Amino acid sequence: MIIWSGWGVLSVLIAGVALVLSVLLDPALARIGVPTPTGVVAVWLAAASLNWVVGTRLNARPDRELVDPRTGQTVVLRSRHTLFWIPMQYLSVLLLLLGALAAVGAFFAKVPGRPL
């Protein structure tokens, strides 16, 4: 079960797209002679950067202050964009760790035409 608020679920979508791109890009780059983990690292670094920028912009929006006309009490409305109660921009660290794991996996994977 995924728990999110606001656009926090966008982090899952960004990570999913990064996973698909790294799986498709890694063998294609290996065939043309680019070192194997290079494409994987680039995709996950771009995904983490995108997630940081989007999360920072979404969570930096100003709060709304409303005043209840009957009681005169002030209520502050904040829009939060979280995934599992973690603000979206901080999930970029997790994306970097996933990228490091994917790079290690790509480095040790068997690729046709590459010596072990």
PyMOL commands that set and color helices and strands:
alter all, ss='L'
color gray80, all
select helices_A, chain A and resi 10-31+36-59+88-108
alter helices_A, ss='H'
color red, helices_A
select strands_A, chain A and resi 4-5+64-67+74-77+82-83+86-87
alter strands_A, ss='S'
color yellow, strands_A
deselect
rebuild
show_as cartoon
